[in-house]
Amino acid sequence: MDDIMQYTPGNGLFHRLNAMTKIIFAVGMLFAAVLTNNLYILAAMIVFVAVLAVVSGLGKALLKQVPIIIVLSVLLVLLTVLTMKDGDVLFNLIPIGKGYVSVTTGAVLFAVTMSFRFAVLISSFQMLVISTKPSELVNALYVLHVPSDYALMFLIAIRFIPTLQREGARINEAQLSRGYNPGGGFIGKMKQTGPVMLPLMLNSLSKADTLGLTIDMRGYRKASENKRKIKYKALDVLMILITLAILIAMAAIALGWIVLPI
């Protein structure tokens, strides 16, 4: 099974950027996506990130996030349909008492907007993680004067995701080899999570305790005193300028300084 949130070695365009440039890109895309509600702009941002990933050789790794985005989109649609009643009624969904749960244009528009926004955020953050070595990412956080404890906490939280994914797959295979058959379909998947989550959480707590002792023994908290200087190349400057241009354009549109015809 392919791992998610795992560093992928390569020599593509995004790999050649330094870690600070990638952080600026991810944070810039985050704020740019939050500043706009225009579906066309959000769709263009998704296309931009996707093209950048393909050019950098990260398209296959980025496709692994599509199921997560789909699940979030479905949950957002269900949530907005049940809670929002803005706009015109498209159709009635579920009968409740003497009325119905109505699907409105406002709820659908909000759900689609948030889904596009999450797609931009998840894709940008995924590109940062899978193209940056852990040591470079931690060093960039040290340069930003992030305390060593928080920097290590952030890195460990990210790197534990593929570890937990592999551990969960092994536990699931062990359960199936012992004759456990939860059945198929959605109900079977739900039943399957119970016997996997408990041993997975216990193993994770045990590994976290061991990891904490290892960090103390190796003196990682003193690593922030030996941070390396980050070098900026022409490609880094170009990517920073593009990110700043997108961010400034989104801010100008949000403030009404630029009026779009769409």
Protein Blocks (a to p, Z undefined) as FASTA:
>chain_A
ZZehiacddjbfklmpcfklmmmmmmmmmmmmmmpccfklmmmmmmmmmmmmmmnopmmm
mmmmmmmmmmmmmmmmmmmmmmpcghjdfbdfbdghjbccdddfklmmmmmmmmmmmmmm
mmmmmmmmmmpcfklmmmmmmmnopafklmmmmmmmmmmmmmmmmmmmmmmmmmmmnopa
gbgajklmmmmmmmmmmmmmmmmmmmmmmmmmmmmmnommmmmmmcccddddfklmmmmm
mmmmmmmmmmmmmnopaccfZZ
